[in-house]
Amino acid sequence: MSVLAPELLILTILSHEFDIETDLNVIARLAAAREEENDHFRDFLEARDPTITDTIVFSLQETVSRKIDCKQCGNCCKSLMIVVTEEELLRVAAVTNTTAKEFKSNYLAEGLSGKMIMNTMPCHFLSDLQCTIYTERFAGCREFPALHMPGFTNRFFTVQMHYNRCPIIFNVVELLKKELSFFTG
């Protein structure tokens, strides 16, 4: 059996036009309906070479991200629990013209693990679907949806947690199923 190079695998999806779903209500409904399917998909991914899966996910993420304007969604800013480091606290406090103590008191809470987290959802810094501290945003915000990072298969449980709320994640997972010829039932 011959094995195609990861670059050739990606050509299957990318050489065809595909529809991108951006309606958050539709995504939530489809995510609920596909919960069991995605559990099977996680098992399916675990049996595959994770390096090849990462290569495909990186390419799909780039393609899908170009077709979705996060500024029209902002759902991550409405629903993510963001961890804030001491360095980020100091940097954003300076940008917002507050002291570190005021910033911590106004915007942060301490989680069970002792980490600082944003104390409300949606984020205090979301205004009209725009981040008011965008250039200084927290690392968790910069990294999301983290599909550019290696280890997709190992992080699939976390991916599933955001599959129902992020159009990029939803579409990448659905295209990945097609690319890998994953079919259930």
LUMLUM-829452 format. One line per field, with one value per atom (N, C-alpha, C, O): residue in three letters; chain; residue number from 1; x, y, z; atom name. Coordinates in steps of 0.1 Angstrom, whole numbers. Each point is the difference from the previous one (the first is absolute). Example, Ala and Ser with C-alpha at 12.3 -4.5 7.8 and 13.67 -1.06 7.14 Angstrom:
BEGIN
residuo: [ALA,ALA,ALA,ALA,SER,SER,SER,SER]
cadena: [A,A,A,A,A,A,A,A]
num: [1,1,1,1,2,2,2,2]
px: [132,-9,9,10,-14,9,-8,5]
py: [-57,12,12,0,11,11,11,11]
pz: [78,0,0,7,-14,0,8,1]
atomo: [N,CA,C,O,N,CA,C,O]
REM end
This chain:
BEGIN
residuo: [MET,MET,MET,MET,SER,SER,SER,SER,VAL,VAL,VAL,VAL,LEU,LEU,LEU,LEU,ALA,ALA,ALA,ALA,PRO,PRO,PRO,PRO,GLU,GLU,GLU,GLU,LEU,LEU,LEU,LEU,LEU,LEU,LEU,LEU,ILE,ILE,ILE,ILE,LEU,LEU,LEU,LEU,THR,THR,THR,THR,ILE,ILE,ILE,ILE,LEU,LEU,LEU,LEU,SER,SER,SER,SER,HIS,HIS,HIS,HIS,GLU,GLU,GLU,GLU,PHE,PHE,PHE,PHE,ASP,ASP,ASP,ASP,ILE,ILE,ILE,ILE,GLU,GLU,GLU,GLU,THR,THR,THR,THR,ASP,ASP,ASP,ASP,LEU,LEU,LEU,LEU,ASN,ASN,ASN,ASN,VAL,VAL,VAL,VAL,ILE,ILE,ILE,ILE,ALA,ALA,ALA,ALA,ARG,ARG,ARG,ARG,LEU,LEU,LEU,LEU,ALA,ALA,ALA,ALA,ALA,ALA,ALA,ALA,ALA,ALA,ALA,ALA,ARG,ARG,ARG,ARG,GLU,GLU,GLU,GLU,GLU,GLU,GLU,GLU,GLU,GLU,GLU,GLU,ASN,ASN,ASN,ASN,ASP,ASP,ASP,ASP,HIS,HIS,HIS,HIS,PHE,PHE,PHE,PHE,ARG,ARG,ARG,ARG,ASP,ASP,ASP,ASP,PHE,PHE,PHE,PHE,LEU,LEU,LEU,LEU,GLU,GLU,GLU,GLU,ALA,ALA,ALA,ALA,ARG,ARG,ARG,ARG,ASP,ASP,ASP,ASP,PRO,PRO,PRO,PRO,THR,THR,THR,THR,ILE,ILE,ILE,ILE,THR,THR,THR,THR,ASP,ASP,ASP,ASP,THR,THR,THR,THR,ILE,ILE,ILE,ILE,VAL,VAL,VAL,VAL,PHE,PHE,PHE,PHE,SER,SER,SER,SER,LEU,LEU,LEU,LEU,GLN,GLN,GLN,GLN,GLU,GLU,GLU,GLU,THR,THR,THR,THR,VAL,VAL,VAL,VAL,SER,SER,SER,SER,ARG,ARG,ARG,ARG,LYS,LYS,LYS,LYS,ILE,ILE,ILE,ILE,ASP,ASP,ASP,ASP,CYS,CYS,CYS,CYS,LYS,LYS,LYS,LYS,GLN,GLN,GLN,GLN,CYS,CYS,CYS,CYS,GLY,GLY,GLY,GLY,ASN,ASN,ASN,ASN,CYS,CYS,CYS,CYS,CYS,CYS,CYS,CYS,LYS,LYS,LYS,LYS,SER,SER,SER,SER,LEU,LEU,LEU,LEU,MET,MET,MET,MET,ILE,ILE,ILE,ILE,VAL,VAL,VAL,VAL,VAL,VAL,VAL,VAL,THR,THR,THR,THR,GLU,GLU,GLU,GLU,GLU,GLU,GLU,GLU,GLU,GLU,GLU,GLU,LEU,LEU,LEU,LEU,LEU,LEU,LEU,LEU,ARG,ARG,ARG,ARG,VAL,VAL,VAL,VAL,ALA,ALA,ALA,ALA,ALA,ALA,ALA,ALA,VAL,VAL,VAL,VAL,THR,THR,THR,THR,ASN,ASN,ASN,ASN,THR,THR,THR,THR,THR,THR,THR,THR,ALA,ALA,ALA,ALA,LYS,LYS,LYS,LYS,GLU,GLU,GLU,GLU,PHE,PHE,PHE,PHE,LYS,LYS,LYS,LYS,SER,SER,SER,SER,ASN,ASN,ASN,ASN,TYR,TYR,TYR,TYR,LEU,LEU,LEU,LEU,ALA,ALA,ALA,ALA,GLU,GLU,GLU,GLU,GLY,GLY,GLY,GLY,LEU,LEU,LEU,LEU,SER,SER,SER,SER,GLY,GLY,GLY,GLY,LYS,LYS,LYS,LYS,MET,MET,MET,MET,ILE,ILE,ILE,ILE,MET,MET,MET,MET,ASN,ASN,ASN,ASN,THR,THR,THR,THR,MET,MET,MET,MET,PRO,PRO,PRO,PRO,CYS,CYS,CYS,CYS,HIS,HIS,HIS,HIS,PHE,PHE,PHE,PHE,LEU,LEU,LEU,LEU,SER,SER,SER,SER,ASP,ASP,ASP,ASP,LEU,LEU,LEU,LEU,GLN,GLN,GLN,GLN,CYS,CYS,CYS,CYS,THR,THR,THR,THR,ILE,ILE,ILE,ILE,TYR,TYR,TYR,TYR,THR,THR,THR,THR,GLU,GLU,GLU,GLU,ARG,ARG,ARG,ARG,PHE,PHE,PHE,PHE,ALA,ALA,ALA,ALA,GLY,GLY,GLY,GLY,CYS,CYS,CYS,CYS,ARG,ARG,ARG,ARG,GLU,GLU,GLU,GLU,PHE,PHE,PHE,PHE,PRO,PRO,PRO,PRO,ALA,ALA,ALA,ALA,LEU,LEU,LEU,LEU,HIS,HIS,HIS,HIS,MET,MET,MET,MET,PRO,PRO,PRO,PRO,GLY,GLY,GLY,GLY,PHE,PHE,PHE,PHE,THR,THR,THR,THR,ASN,ASN,ASN,ASN,ARG,ARG,ARG,ARG,PHE,PHE,PHE,PHE,PHE,PHE,PHE,PHE,THR,THR,THR,THR,VAL,VAL,VAL,VAL,GLN,GLN,GLN,GLN,MET,MET,MET,MET,HIS,HIS,HIS,HIS,TYR,TYR,TYR,TYR,ASN,ASN,ASN,ASN,ARG,ARG,ARG,ARG,CYS,CYS,CYS,CYS,PRO,PRO,PRO,PRO,ILE,ILE,ILE,ILE,ILE,ILE,ILE,ILE,PHE,PHE,PHE,PHE,ASN,ASN,ASN,ASN,VAL,VAL,VAL,VAL,VAL,VAL,VAL,VAL,GLU,GLU,GLU,GLU,LEU,LEU,LEU,LEU,LEU,LEU,LEU,LEU,LYS,LYS,LYS,LYS,LYS,LYS,LYS,LYS,GLU,GLU,GLU,GLU,LEU,LEU,LEU,LEU,SER,SER,SER,SER,PHE,PHE,PHE,PHE,PHE,PHE,PHE,PHE,THR,THR,THR,THR,GLY,GLY,GLY,GLY]
cadena: [A,A,A,A,A,A,A,A,A,A,A,A,A,A,A,A,A,A,A,A,A,A,A,A,A,A,A,A,A,A,A,A,A,A,A,A,A,A,A,A,A,A,A,A,A,A,A,A,A,A,A,A,A,A,A,A,A,A,A,A,A,A,A,A,A,A,A,A,A,A,A,A,A,A,A,A,A,A,A,A,A,A,A,A,A,A,A,A,A,A,A,A,A,A,A,A,A,A,A,A,A,A,A,A,A,A,A,A,A,A,A,A,A,A,A,A,A,A,A,A,A,A,A,A,A,A,A,A,A,A,A,A,A,A,A,A,A,A,A,A,A,A,A,A,A,A,A,A,A,A,A,A,A,A,A,A,A,A,A,A,A,A,A,A,A,A,A,A,A,A,A,A,A,A,A,A,A,A,A,A,A,A,A,A,A,A,A,A,A,A,A,A,A,A,A,A,A,A,A,A,A,A,A,A,A,A,A,A,A,A,A,A,A,A,A,A,A,A,A,A,A,A,A,A,A,A,A,A,A,A,A,A,A,A,A,A,A,A,A,A,A,A,A,A,A,A,A,A,A,A,A,A,A,A,A,A,A,A,A,A,A,A,A,A,A,A,A,A,A,A,A,A,A,A,A,A,A,A,A,A,A,A,A,A,A,A,A,A,A,A,A,A,A,A,A,A,A,A,A,A,A,A,A,A,A,A,A,A,A,A,A,A,A,A,A,A,A,A,A,A,A,A,A,A,A,A,A,A,A,A,A,A,A,A,A,A,A,A,A,A,A,A,A,A,A,A,A,A,A,A,A,A,A,A,A,A,A,A,A,A,A,A,A,A,A,A,A,A,A,A,A,A,A,A,A,A,A,A,A,A,A,A,A,A,A,A,A,A,A,A,A,A,A,A,A,A,A,A,A,A,A,A,A,A,A,A,A,A,A,A,A,A,A,A,A,A,A,A,A,A,A,A,A,A,A,A,A,A,A,A,A,A,A,A,A,A,A,A,A,A,A,A,A,A,A,A,A,A,A,A,A,A,A,A,A,A,A,A,A,A,A,A,A,A,A,A,A,A,A,A,A,A,A,A,A,A,A,A,A,A,A,A,A,A,A,A,A,A,A,A,A,A,A,A,A,A,A,A,A,A,A,A,A,A,A,A,A,A,A,A,A,A,A,A,A,A,A,A,A,A,A,A,A,A,A,A,A,A,A,A,A,A,A,A,A,A,A,A,A,A,A,A,A,A,A,A,A,A,A,A,A,A,A,A,A,A,A,A,A,A,A,A,A,A,A,A,A,A,A,A,A,A,A,A,A,A,A,A,A,A,A,A,A,A,A,A,A,A,A,A,A,A,A,A,A,A,A,A,A,A,A,A,A,A,A,A,A,A,A,A,A,A,A,A,A,A,A,A,A,A,A,A,A,A,A,A,A,A,A,A,A,A,A,A,A,A,A,A,A,A,A,A,A,A,A,A,A,A,A,A,A,A,A,A,A,A,A,A,A,A,A,A,A,A,A,A,A,A,A,A,A,A,A,A,A,A,A,A,A,A,A,A,A,A,A,A,A,A,A,A,A,A,A,A,A,A,A,A,A,A,A,A,A,A,A,A,A,A,A,A,A,A,A,A,A,A,A,A,A,A,A,A,A,A,A,A,A,A,A,A,A,A,A,A,A,A,A,A,A,A]
num: [1,1,1,1,2,2,2,2,3,3,3,3,4,4,4,4,5,5,5,5,6,6,6,6,7,7,7,7,8,8,8,8,9,9,9,9,10,10,10,10,11,11,11,11,12,12,12,12,13,13,13,13,14,14,14,14,15,15,15,15,16,16,16,16,17,17,17,17,18,18,18,18,19,19,19,19,20,20,20,20,21,21,21,21,22,22,22,22,23,23,23,23,24,24,24,24,25,25,25,25,26,26,26,26,27,27,27,27,28,28,28,28,29,29,29,29,30,30,30,30,31,31,31,31,32,32,32,32,33,33,33,33,34,34,34,34,35,35,35,35,36,36,36,36,37,37,37,37,38,38,38,38,39,39,39,39,40,40,40,40,41,41,41,41,42,42,42,42,43,43,43,43,44,44,44,44,45,45,45,45,46,46,46,46,47,47,47,47,48,48,48,48,49,49,49,49,50,50,50,50,51,51,51,51,52,52,52,52,53,53,53,53,54,54,54,54,55,55,55,55,56,56,56,56,57,57,57,57,58,58,58,58,59,59,59,59,60,60,60,60,61,61,61,61,62,62,62,62,63,63,63,63,64,64,64,64,65,65,65,65,66,66,66,66,67,67,67,67,68,68,68,68,69,69,69,69,70,70,70,70,71,71,71,71,72,72,72,72,73,73,73,73,74,74,74,74,75,75,75,75,76,76,76,76,77,77,77,77,78,78,78,78,79,79,79,79,80,80,80,80,81,81,81,81,82,82,82,82,83,83,83,83,84,84,84,84,85,85,85,85,86,86,86,86,87,87,87,87,88,88,88,88,89,89,89,89,90,90,90,90,91,91,91,91,92,92,92,92,93,93,93,93,94,94,94,94,95,95,95,95,96,96,96,96,97,97,97,97,98,98,98,98,99,99,99,99,100,100,100,100,101,101,101,101,102,102,102,102,103,103,103,103,104,104,104,104,105,105,105,105,106,106,106,106,107,107,107,107,108,108,108,108,109,109,109,109,110,110,110,110,111,111,111,111,112,112,112,112,113,113,113,113,114,114,114,114,115,115,115,115,116,116,116,116,117,117,117,117,118,118,118,118,119,119,119,119,120,120,120,120,121,121,121,121,122,122,122,122,123,123,123,123,124,124,124,124,125,125,125,125,126,126,126,126,127,127,127,127,128,128,128,128,129,129,129,129,130,130,130,130,131,131,131,131,132,132,132,132,133,133,133,133,134,134,134,134,135,135,135,135,136,136,136,136,137,137,137,137,138,138,138,138,139,139,139,139,140,140,140,140,141,141,141,141,142,142,142,142,143,143,143,143,144,144,144,144,145,145,145,145,146,146,146,146,147,147,147,147,148,148,148,148,149,149,149,149,150,150,150,150,151,151,151,151,152,152,152,152,153,153,153,153,154,154,154,154,155,155,155,155,156,156,156,156,157,157,157,157,158,158,158,158,159,159,159,159,160,160,160,160,161,161,161,161,162,162,162,162,163,163,163,163,164,164,164,164,165,165,165,165,166,166,166,166,167,167,167,167,168,168,168,168,169,169,169,169,170,170,170,170,171,171,171,171,172,172,172,172,173,173,173,173,174,174,174,174,175,175,175,175,176,176,176,176,177,177,177,177,178,178,178,178,179,179,179,179,180,180,180,180,181,181,181,181,182,182,182,182,183,183,183,183,184,184,184,184,185,185,185,185]
px: [9,-9,9,9,-11,7,-6,-12,21,-5,3,11,-21,2,6,-2,10,6,-11,-10,12,-10,-5,-11,21,-3,-10,-9,10,-10,-14,-10,10,-13,-8,-12,18,-6,-7,-10,17,-5,-15,-7,3,-13,-11,-8,9,-10,3,-10,22,3,-2,-2,2,-2,-15,-4,-5,-14,-6,5,-15,-7,-7,-5,4,-7,-8,4,-15,-8,5,4,-4,4,-12,-8,6,-12,5,9,-16,3,-12,2,-13,-12,2,-1,2,3,-11,2,-15,-11,0,-2,6,1,12,-2,13,11,-3,3,-10,-3,-10,2,-11,-10,7,-2,11,7,10,2,4,10,-7,5,-17,-8,-3,0,-4,-4,12,-2,14,12,9,11,-17,9,5,12,-20,4,10,10,-13,8,14,10,-9,13,8,12,-19,6,7,11,-18,5,12,10,-11,10,13,11,-12,11,7,13,-20,6,7,11,-18,5,14,9,-9,13,11,12,-15,10,7,11,-17,6,8,6,-6,7,14,2,6,13,-3,-5,8,-3,7,-4,16,8,-8,0,-5,-8,-12,-4,-3,-12,3,-8,19,3,3,-5,11,3,-13,-1,-8,-13,-8,-5,5,-7,6,-7,20,7,-5,-3,3,-5,-14,-4,-5,-14,-2,-9,16,-2,3,-7,18,4,-11,-4,-1,-10,-13,-6,1,-13,1,-9,20,2,-1,-5,10,-1,-15,-3,-5,-14,-10,-12,18,-8,5,12,-20,4,-4,-12,22,-3,-7,-7,9,-6,-15,-6,1,-14,-6,-13,21,-5,3,-10,22,3,-4,0,-5,-5,10,-3,16,10,1,2,-3,1,-12,0,-11,-12,-1,-8,17,-2,13,-1,13,12,4,-1,6,6,15,7,-2,14,8,-3,14,10,9,4,-1,8,13,-1,12,13,3,-6,15,4,5,-3,11,6,-11,0,-10,-11,-8,-5,2,-7,7,-6,19,8,-1,-2,4,-1,-13,-1,-10,-13,-5,-7,11,-3,6,-6,18,7,-8,-2,-2,-8,-13,-5,-1,-13,1,-11,23,2,-5,-6,8,-4,12,10,-10,11,-3,-11,22,-2,-10,-8,8,-10,-14,-9,7,-14,-4,-11,20,-3,-4,-10,18,-3,-14,-8,6,-13,-12,-11,13,-11,-3,-11,22,-1,3,-3,9,5,-6,-4,4,-3,11,7,-6,9,-7,-9,14,-6,4,8,-14,3,14,6,1,14,9,13,-19,8,4,6,-10,3,-10,-12,16,-9,-8,6,-19,-8,-9,-2,-3,-9,-12,-5,-1,-11,-14,-10,9,-13,1,10,-21,-2,-13,-10,9,11,11,-1,12,12,-3,-7,13,-2,5,-5,14,7,-7,6,-17,-7,-11,-8,9,-9,-4,9,-22,-4,8,4,-3,8,14,7,-1,14,7,-6,18,9,6,7,-10,5,15,6,-1,14,7,10,-14,4,15,5,3,14,7,11,-18,6,-8,1,-9,-9,8,12,-19,7,4,-6,16,5,-11,-1,-9,-11,-8,-5,3,-7,8,-6,19,8,1,0,0,2,-13,0,-12,-12,-3,2,-6,-5,11,-3,15,12,1,6,-11,1,13,3,5,13,11,11,-15,9,1,-11,22,1,-7,-3,0,-7,-15,-7,1,-14,-7,-10,15,-7,0,-10,21,1,-9,-4,1,-9,-14,-8,4,-13,-12,-10,12,-10,-3,-11,22,-2,-6,-9,13,-6,-15,-7,3,-14,-8,-11,18,-7,-3,-10,18,-2,-7,-3,1,-5,-14,-4,-4,-13,-1,-11,22,0,9,-1,10,10,-2,3,-6,-2,13,-1,12,13,2,2,-4,2,-10,3,-16,-11,4,-1,4,3,12,0,11,12,-3,5,-12,-3,-8,2,-12,-9,8,-2,10,8,11,3,2,10,-7,6,-19,-7,-1,2,-5,-1,14,1,9,14,5,6,-10,5,-10,2,-12,-11,-6,-2,-1,-6,-15,-6,0,-14,-5,7,-18,-6,-13,-6,3,-13,-3,-11]
py: [-12,12,12,1,8,13,10,1,7,11,13,3,5,14,9,-1,10,10,9,2,3,9,11,4,2,11,-4,8,-20,-5,-3,2,-7,-2,13,-1,11,13,5,7,-10,5,-5,7,-18,-6,11,3,2,10,13,7,-2,13,3,11,-22,2,0,3,-4,0,12,4,2,11,-7,-11,18,-6,11,12,-15,9,2,-10,22,3,4,8,-14,3,10,-2,14,10,4,7,-13,3,-7,-12,19,-6,-9,-9,13,-9,-13,-11,11,-12,-9,-12,19,-7,-7,-11,18,-6,-12,-10,12,-11,-12,-12,14,-11,-7,-12,21,-6,-9,-11,15,-9,-13,-11,12,-12,-9,-12,17,-7,-4,-4,5,-2,-15,-1,-8,-14,-3,-7,13,-1,5,-6,17,6,-8,-1,-6,-10,-11,-4,-1,-10,5,-6,19,6,2,-2,5,1,-14,0,-11,-13,-3,-6,10,-2,8,-6,18,8,-6,0,-6,-6,-12,-3,-3,-11,5,-9,22,5,6,3,0,6,15,7,-3,14,11,11,-15,10,3,12,-22,2,8,9,-13,7,15,9,-6,14,8,11,-18,7,4,10,-20,3,11,9,-10,10,14,10,-9,13,6,12,-20,5,4,10,-18,2,13,8,-6,11,13,10,-10,12,3,12,-22,2,5,9,-16,4,14,8,-5,13,11,11,-13,11,2,11,-20,1,5,2,-1,4,13,0,9,13,-1,2,-4,-1,12,0,12,12,1,8,-18,-1,-10,-2,-4,-11,4,3,-3,4,-10,3,-15,-10,-5,-3,3,-5,10,-3,16,11,0,5,-12,0,-13,-1,-9,-13,-6,-11,16,-7,5,12,-21,3,2,-10,22,4,1,6,-13,1,12,2,5,12,-1,-3,5,-1,13,11,-11,12,11,12,-17,9,6,12,-20,6,10,10,-13,9,13,10,-10,13,8,12,-20,7,6,11,-19,5,11,9,-10,10,13,11,-11,12,6,12,-21,5,6,9,-15,5,11,4,1,11,-4,9,-21,-4,-6,-4,4,-7,-15,-4,-3,-15,-4,-9,15,-3,2,-8,20,4,-10,-4,1,-9,-14,-5,0,-13,0,-9,20,1,1,-6,14,2,-11,-2,-5,-8,-15,-8,5,-14,-7,7,-20,-8,-11,-2,-4,-11,-13,-3,-5,-13,-10,3,-15,-10,-4,-3,4,-4,11,-1,13,11,9,11,-14,8,11,-1,12,12,-2,-4,6,-1,12,7,-4,11,-3,-12,22,-2,1,-2,4,0,-5,1,-6,-3,7,-2,9,3,8,6,-6,7,15,6,0,14,9,11,-17,8,-2,4,-11,-2,11,3,5,10,0,1,-3,-1,-10,2,-14,-11,3,-7,17,4,0,3,-8,0,14,5,1,14,0,11,-22,-1,-10,-7,7,-11,-1,-11,22,-1,-6,-5,7,-5,-12,-3,-3,-11,-11,-2,-6,-11,-11,-2,-6,-11,-10,-5,2,-9,5,-8,21,6,-1,-3,6,-1,-14,-1,-9,-14,-6,-9,14,-6,2,11,-22,-13,-10,-12,15,-9,-11,-10,12,-10,0,-8,19,1,-6,-1,-5,-6,-15,-6,0,-15,-7,6,-19,-8,1,-2,4,1,-13,2,-13,-13,0,-4,8,-1,11,-1,11,11,-1,10,-21,-1,2,5,-10,2,15,4,4,15,6,8,-13,4,-2,8,-20,-3,10,3,1,10,13,7,-3,12,-1,9,-22,-3,6,4,-3,6,15,6,1,14,8,12,-19,6,-4,-12,21,-4,-6,-9,14,-5,-15,-8,6,-14,-9,-11,15,-8,-4,-12,22,-3,-8,-9,11,-8,-14,-9,6,-14,-6,-12,18,-6,-2,-11,20,-3,-10,-8,7,-11,-14,-9,8,-12,-4,-12,21,-2,-4,-10,17,-2,-14,-7,3,-13,-12,-11,15,-10,-7,-12,20,-5,-1,11,-22,-2,-8,-10,13,-8,-7,4,-14,-7,-3,-6]
pz: [0,0,0,8,-17,0,9,2,4,9,-7,-4,3,-6,10,12,-17,8,6,-7,19,6,-9,0,-7,-9,-11,-3,-2,-10,6,-7,19,7,1,-3,6,2,-13,0,-11,-13,-3,-7,13,-3,4,-8,20,5,-6,-5,5,-5,-15,-4,-3,-15,-3,-12,21,-2,8,11,-16,8,11,-1,12,11,7,0,6,7,15,6,-2,14,7,-4,16,8,11,7,-7,10,9,10,-13,9,13,0,11,13,5,7,-11,4,-7,5,-18,-8,5,2,1,5,14,2,7,13,-2,7,-16,-3,-6,5,-15,-6,10,0,8,10,10,3,1,10,-7,6,-19,-7,-3,-2,1,-3,12,-2,13,12,0,2,-4,0,-12,2,-13,-12,3,-4,11,3,10,0,9,9,-8,3,-13,-9,-8,-3,-1,-8,8,-5,18,9,0,-1,3,-1,-13,-1,-10,-13,-2,-5,10,0,8,-5,16,8,-6,3,-13,-8,-12,-7,5,-11,4,12,-22,2,4,-8,20,4,-7,-2,-4,-8,-13,-4,-2,-12,3,-8,19,4,2,-5,12,3,-14,-1,-8,-13,-7,-5,5,-6,7,-6,20,8,-3,-1,1,-2,-13,-1,-10,-13,0,-5,11,0,9,-4,15,8,-7,1,-9,-8,-10,-2,-5,-10,6,-5,15,7,6,-1,8,6,-9,3,-16,-10,-4,-5,7,-4,11,-2,14,12,6,3,-1,6,15,4,5,14,6,10,-17,5,-2,5,-13,-2,10,0,8,9,15,7,-3,14,10,12,-16,9,10,11,-15,10,11,12,-15,10,9,11,-16,8,9,9,-12,7,5,6,-8,5,13,4,4,13,-3,-2,3,-3,12,10,-10,11,-3,-11,21,-1,9,12,-18,7,7,-3,12,7,-10,1,-10,-10,-9,-2,-2,-7,8,-5,18,8,1,-2,3,1,-13,0,-11,-13,-4,-4,7,-4,10,-3,16,10,-5,1,-6,-5,-12,-1,-8,-12,4,-7,17,4,11,6,-3,9,14,7,-2,13,7,-6,19,7,-1,-3,6,0,10,-3,15,10,-5,2,-8,-5,-11,0,-9,-11,5,-4,14,5,7,-1,9,7,-10,3,-14,-9,-10,-4,0,-12,2,-8,20,1,13,9,-10,12,1,-10,21,2,-2,8,-17,-2,11,9,-9,10,0,11,-22,-1,4,0,4,3,-11,1,-13,-12,-1,5,-11,-2,-13,-10,11,-12,-1,10,-22,-2,9,0,6,9,-6,7,-20,-6,-14,-7,2,-14,-4,7,-17,-9,6,10,-17,4,2,-8,18,3,-12,-3,-5,-10,-14,-10,9,-12,-2,9,-20,-2,-15,-9,6,-14,-8,-11,17,-6,-2,-8,14,-2,13,11,-11,13,1,-9,20,3,4,1,2,3,-9,3,-16,-9,-1,0,-2,-1,13,-1,12,13,5,12,-20,5,6,-2,11,7,-9,-11,16,-8,-4,-11,20,-3,-11,-8,7,-11,-13,-11,12,-12,-6,-13,21,-4,-6,-8,13,-4,-15,-5,-2,5,0,2,-2,2,-10,3,-14,-11,-7,-8,10,-6,9,-4,15,9,-2,-3,5,-2,11,11,-13,10,-1,11,-22,-2,6,7,-10,4,16,6,0,15,6,11,-19,6,-5,2,-9,-6,10,-3,16,10,2,0,0,2,-13,1,-13,-12,0,-4,9,0,9,-2,13,9,-7,3,-13,-7,-14,-7,3,-13,-2,-11,22,-2,1,-2,4,1,-9,-1,-5,-9,-14,-3,-6,-15,-6,-8,12,-5,4,-8,21,5,-7,-5,5,-5,-15,-3,-5,-14,-2,-9,16,-1,3,-7,18,4,-11,-3,-2,-10,-13,-6,2,-12,3,-10,22,3,-1,-5,9,-1,-15,-3,-5,-15,-5,-8,11,-5,4,-8,20,5,-3,4,-12,-4,12,1,9,13,-2,-3,4,-1,12,4,1,11,-5,-10,17,-2,-14,-3]
atomo: [N,CA,C,O,N,CA,C,O,N,CA,C,O,N,CA,C,O,N,CA,C,O,N,CA,C,O,N,CA,C,O,N,CA,C,O,N,CA,C,O,N,CA,C,O,N,CA,C,O,N,CA,C,O,N,CA,C,O,N,CA,C,O,N,CA,C,O,N,CA,C,O,N,CA,C,O,N,CA,C,O,N,CA,C,O,N,CA,C,O,N,CA,C,O,N,CA,C,O,N,CA,C,O,N,CA,C,O,N,CA,C,O,N,CA,C,O,N,CA,C,O,N,CA,C,O,N,CA,C,O,N,CA,C,O,N,CA,C,O,N,CA,C,O,N,CA,C,O,N,CA,C,O,N,CA,C,O,N,CA,C,O,N,CA,C,O,N,CA,C,O,N,CA,C,O,N,CA,C,O,N,CA,C,O,N,CA,C,O,N,CA,C,O,N,CA,C,O,N,CA,C,O,N,CA,C,O,N,CA,C,O,N,CA,C,O,N,CA,C,O,N,CA,C,O,N,CA,C,O,N,CA,C,O,N,CA,C,O,N,CA,C,O,N,CA,C,O,N,CA,C,O,N,CA,C,O,N,CA,C,O,N,CA,C,O,N,CA,C,O,N,CA,C,O,N,CA,C,O,N,CA,C,O,N,CA,C,O,N,CA,C,O,N,CA,C,O,N,CA,C,O,N,CA,C,O,N,CA,C,O,N,CA,C,O,N,CA,C,O,N,CA,C,O,N,CA,C,O,N,CA,C,O,N,CA,C,O,N,CA,C,O,N,CA,C,O,N,CA,C,O,N,CA,C,O,N,CA,C,O,N,CA,C,O,N,CA,C,O,N,CA,C,O,N,CA,C,O,N,CA,C,O,N,CA,C,O,N,CA,C,O,N,CA,C,O,N,CA,C,O,N,CA,C,O,N,CA,C,O,N,CA,C,O,N,CA,C,O,N,CA,C,O,N,CA,C,O,N,CA,C,O,N,CA,C,O,N,CA,C,O,N,CA,C,O,N,CA,C,O,N,CA,C,O,N,CA,C,O,N,CA,C,O,N,CA,C,O,N,CA,C,O,N,CA,C,O,N,CA,C,O,N,CA,C,O,N,CA,C,O,N,CA,C,O,N,CA,C,O,N,CA,C,O,N,CA,C,O,N,CA,C,O,N,CA,C,O,N,CA,C,O,N,CA,C,O,N,CA,C,O,N,CA,C,O,N,CA,C,O,N,CA,C,O,N,CA,C,O,N,CA,C,O,N,CA,C,O,N,CA,C,O,N,CA,C,O,N,CA,C,O,N,CA,C,O,N,CA,C,O,N,CA,C,O,N,CA,C,O,N,CA,C,O,N,CA,C,O,N,CA,C,O,N,CA,C,O,N,CA,C,O,N,CA,C,O,N,CA,C,O,N,CA,C,O,N,CA,C,O,N,CA,C,O,N,CA,C,O,N,CA,C,O,N,CA,C,O,N,CA,C,O,N,CA,C,O,N,CA,C,O,N,CA,C,O,N,CA,C,O,N,CA,C,O,N,CA,C,O,N,CA,C,O,N,CA,C,O,N,CA,C,O,N,CA,C,O,N,CA,C,O,N,CA,C,O,N,CA,C,O,N,CA,C,O,N,CA,C,O,N,CA,C,O,N,CA,C,O,N,CA,C,O,N,CA,C,O,N,CA,C,O,N,CA,C,O,N,CA,C,O,N,CA,C,O,N,CA,C,O,N,CA,C,O,N,CA,C,O,N,CA,C,O,N,CA,C,O,N,CA,C,O,N,CA,C,O,N,CA,C,O,N,CA,C,O,N,CA,C,O,N,CA,C,O,N,CA,C,O,N,CA,C,O,N,CA,C,O,N,CA,C,O,N,CA,C,O,N,CA,C,O]
REM end
